[in-house]
Amino acid sequence: MKRPLLILTLISIVILSFMKPQKITYRTIYIDSQKMNCQCHDTLQTCFRYTFNKKTPYRTLFTKSLKFDYKEGYEYKIKVKVLKEATEATQYQEDYQFVQIISKIKKRNLMPSNEEQAHSISIFNQWILESFPKENHLEKPIEKSSYFTINKENNEINGNTGCNSFGGGVNIQGNKITFINLFQTERYCEEVAAQEQLFMEQLMKTNRFIIKGAELMLFENDTLLMTMESYR
């Protein structure tokens, strides 16, 4: 009788030695101020856009587990419990459970309404520099001499920096845009040198655009780079 009991005890000890308490992982993530349409398991739904670091682009979060008092127009920093880690095998489909809101910041709505989109001007137009974000701190007021035209027929951009002529290629897919193989003449104009340099730097960073009314806003991911106004 003692032998079966001893065997059972040994088996229990072995099983318990392999059983480790499940590690609970918490993470801080940023939730974008606007949701986006997405398709998950052949079902059309609206999804959060999130990132771990505000220096990296937002990506789509395909989950219904993350529920909290969310209002569009606010960017959230939240603490979450990791339900499923992202792996390459699962195509990065992580899953989270809401724990708490760390911060909530109201964001300016840059997305045009459906009515505004219907009356928006085409990207294939001539655009004049209107403004840079305030954090660029140009010492002089902006000269309305930097402009470009995007040509639909040959997918080219050409224009003037305010001092030099420039040109190159343009690749547009939906609201994604990149300017490629940019070149320019090599005159030096001291009065607009800082504006010219910033103008070209922002063009080379651009990967997304929004047209709202007669304004063209150029972005690097979610960072506004500069605003152009329609010449026509």
C-alpha positions as CSV (number, residue, x, y, z in Angstrom):
1,M,0.0,0.0,0.0
2,K,2.9,2.3,0.8
3,R,4.6,1.7,-2.6
4,P,1.7,3.1,-4.8
5,L,1.3,6.1,-2.4
6,L,5.0,6.8,-2.7
7,I,4.9,6.6,-6.5
8,L,1.9,9.0,-6.5
9,T,3.7,11.4,-4.3
10,L,6.8,11.3,-6.6
11,I,4.7,11.9,-9.7
12,S,3.0,14.9,-7.9
13,I,6.4,16.4,-7.0
14,V,7.6,16.1,-10.6
15,I,4.4,17.7,-12.0
16,L,4.6,20.6,-9.5
17,S,8.3,21.1,-10.4
18,F,7.3,21.8,-14.0
19,M,4.4,24.1,-13.1
20,K,5.6,27.7,-12.8
21,P,3.4,30.6,-11.9
22,Q,2.4,32.5,-15.1
23,K,4.3,35.8,-15.4
24,I,2.0,38.8,-15.8
25,T,3.4,41.5,-18.1
26,Y,2.3,45.1,-18.2
27,R,3.1,47.6,-20.9
28,T,2.6,51.3,-21.7
29,I,1.2,52.1,-25.1
30,Y,0.0,55.2,-27.0
31,I,-3.4,55.2,-28.6
32,D,-4.0,57.5,-31.6
33,S,-6.6,60.2,-31.5
34,Q,-8.6,58.6,-34.4
35,K,-9.6,55.0,-35.1
36,M,-9.4,53.5,-38.6
37,N,-11.5,51.0,-40.6
38,C,-9.9,47.6,-40.6
39,Q,-10.8,44.0,-41.5
40,C,-10.3,41.2,-39.0
41,H,-11.5,37.6,-39.8
42,D,-13.5,38.9,-42.8
43,T,-15.4,41.3,-40.6
44,L,-15.2,45.1,-41.2
45,Q,-14.7,47.0,-38.0
46,T,-13.0,50.1,-36.5
47,C,-9.6,49.5,-34.8
48,F,-7.3,51.4,-32.5
49,R,-4.0,52.7,-33.9
50,Y,-1.2,52.3,-31.3
51,T,2.5,52.6,-30.8
52,F,5.0,51.8,-28.0
53,N,7.1,54.9,-28.8
54,K,5.8,58.2,-30.2
55,K,8.9,58.3,-32.5
56,T,7.7,55.2,-34.4
57,P,4.6,55.1,-36.7
58,Y,1.2,54.0,-35.3
59,R,0.0,50.6,-36.4
60,T,-3.4,48.8,-36.4
61,L,-4.4,46.9,-33.3
62,F,-6.7,44.0,-34.3
63,T,-8.5,43.3,-31.0
64,K,-11.8,43.6,-29.2
65,S,-10.3,43.0,-25.8
66,L,-9.0,46.5,-25.3
67,K,-12.0,48.5,-23.9
68,F,-11.9,51.8,-22.1
69,D,-13.6,55.2,-22.1
70,Y,-12.1,56.3,-25.4
71,K,-13.2,59.4,-27.2
72,E,-11.9,60.3,-30.7
73,G,-9.9,63.6,-30.8
74,Y,-7.7,62.6,-27.8
75,E,-4.4,60.8,-27.8
76,Y,-4.1,58.4,-24.8
77,K,-1.2,56.9,-23.0
78,I,-2.4,53.8,-21.2
79,K,-1.2,50.9,-19.1
80,V,-2.2,47.5,-20.4
81,K,-1.9,43.9,-19.3
82,V,-0.4,41.7,-22.1
83,L,-2.8,38.8,-22.9
84,K,-0.9,37.6,-25.9
85,E,2.6,38.6,-27.1
86,A,3.3,39.7,-30.6
87,T,5.3,37.2,-32.6
88,E,6.2,36.8,-36.3
89,A,4.3,33.5,-36.4
90,T,1.0,35.3,-35.4
91,Q,1.8,38.2,-37.7
92,Y,2.3,40.5,-34.7
93,Q,-1.3,40.1,-33.5
94,E,-0.8,41.0,-29.9
95,D,-3.7,41.4,-27.4
96,Y,-4.1,43.6,-24.4
97,Q,-6.4,44.3,-21.5
98,F,-6.9,47.8,-20.3
99,V,-5.6,48.7,-16.8
100,Q,-5.5,52.5,-16.5
101,I,-5.3,55.8,-18.3
102,I,-1.9,57.5,-17.7
103,S,-2.6,60.7,-19.8
104,K,-5.2,62.1,-22.2
105,I,-4.2,64.9,-24.6
106,K,-6.6,66.7,-26.9
107,K,-5.3,66.7,-30.5
108,R,-6.2,69.0,-33.4
109,N,-8.4,67.3,-35.9
110,L,-6.5,67.2,-39.1
111,M,-8.7,64.7,-41.0
112,P,-11.2,66.3,-43.4
113,S,-14.9,65.5,-43.1
114,N,-16.6,63.6,-45.9
115,E,-18.1,66.9,-47.2
116,E,-14.7,68.6,-47.1
117,Q,-13.2,65.6,-49.0
118,A,-15.8,65.9,-51.7
119,H,-14.9,69.5,-52.3
120,S,-11.1,69.1,-51.9
121,I,-8.7,70.1,-54.6
122,S,-6.7,67.4,-56.4
123,I,-3.1,66.8,-55.2
124,F,-2.1,67.3,-58.9
125,N,-2.0,71.1,-58.6
126,Q,0.4,74.0,-57.9
127,W,1.1,74.5,-54.2
128,I,2.7,77.5,-52.4
129,L,4.3,77.3,-49.0
130,E,2.0,78.6,-46.3
131,S,3.6,77.6,-43.0
132,F,5.9,75.3,-41.0
133,P,5.0,74.1,-37.5
134,K,6.0,76.6,-34.9
135,E,8.7,74.4,-33.4
136,N,10.9,75.0,-36.5
137,H,11.6,78.6,-35.3
138,L,12.5,80.3,-38.6
139,E,14.0,83.7,-37.7
140,K,12.4,85.4,-40.7
141,P,8.7,85.4,-41.8
142,I,8.0,82.9,-44.6
143,E,8.4,84.2,-48.1
144,K,5.6,83.1,-50.4
145,S,8.2,82.1,-53.0
146,S,8.6,78.4,-52.3
147,Y,6.2,76.3,-54.4
148,F,5.9,73.2,-56.4
149,T,3.6,71.6,-59.0
150,I,2.8,67.9,-59.1
151,N,2.2,66.6,-62.6
152,K,-0.1,63.6,-63.0
153,E,0.9,62.6,-66.5
154,N,4.6,61.9,-65.8
155,N,4.5,61.5,-61.9
156,E,6.9,64.4,-61.5
157,I,7.3,67.3,-59.1
158,N,8.9,70.6,-60.2
159,G,9.1,74.0,-58.5
160,N,11.2,76.6,-56.9
161,T,12.6,76.8,-53.3
162,G,12.5,80.6,-53.4
163,C,16.0,80.7,-54.8
164,N,16.7,77.5,-56.8
165,S,14.6,75.5,-59.3
166,F,14.1,71.9,-58.3
167,G,12.5,68.7,-59.6
168,G,12.2,65.0,-59.2
169,G,9.8,62.1,-59.1
170,V,6.7,61.5,-57.0
171,N,5.0,58.3,-55.9
172,I,1.4,58.5,-54.8
173,Q,-0.7,55.7,-53.4
174,G,-3.9,56.8,-51.7
175,N,-2.8,59.4,-49.2
176,K,0.7,58.1,-49.1
177,I,3.3,60.2,-51.0
178,T,7.1,60.2,-51.4
179,F,9.3,62.5,-53.4
180,I,12.2,60.7,-55.0
181,N,15.5,61.6,-56.8
182,L,15.1,65.3,-55.9
183,F,17.6,67.7,-57.5
184,Q,18.0,71.5,-57.6
185,T,20.2,74.2,-59.0
186,E,23.0,75.6,-56.8
187,R,22.5,79.4,-56.4
188,Y,22.9,80.9,-52.9
189,C,20.3,83.4,-51.7
190,E,21.1,84.5,-48.2
191,E,17.7,86.1,-47.5
192,V,15.8,82.8,-48.0
193,A,18.6,80.2,-47.2
194,A,17.1,78.9,-44.0
195,Q,13.6,78.6,-45.5
196,E,15.0,76.9,-48.6
197,Q,16.9,74.3,-46.6
198,L,14.0,73.5,-44.4
199,F,11.6,73.3,-47.3
200,M,13.7,70.7,-49.1
201,E,14.4,68.7,-45.9
202,Q,10.7,68.5,-45.2
203,L,9.9,67.3,-48.8
204,M,12.4,64.5,-48.4
205,K,10.9,63.4,-45.1
206,T,7.3,63.4,-46.4
207,N,5.4,60.1,-46.6
208,R,1.7,61.1,-46.2
209,F,-0.6,64.0,-47.1
210,I,-4.0,65.4,-46.3
211,I,-5.9,67.9,-48.4
212,K,-8.4,70.0,-46.4
213,G,-10.2,72.7,-48.4
214,A,-7.5,74.6,-50.3
215,E,-4.7,73.4,-48.0
216,L,-2.2,70.6,-48.5
217,M,-0.7,69.2,-45.3
218,L,2.5,67.1,-45.6
219,F,3.4,64.6,-42.9
220,E,6.1,62.2,-41.8
221,N,3.9,59.5,-40.3
222,D,1.8,61.6,-37.9
223,T,4.1,64.6,-37.6
224,L,3.0,67.7,-39.6
225,L,6.0,68.9,-41.6
226,M,4.5,71.9,-43.5
227,T,1.3,73.3,-45.0
228,M,0.9,74.4,-48.6
229,E,-1.9,76.4,-50.1
230,S,-3.4,76.0,-53.5
231,Y,-2.3,78.5,-56.2
232,R,-5.6,78.0,-58.1
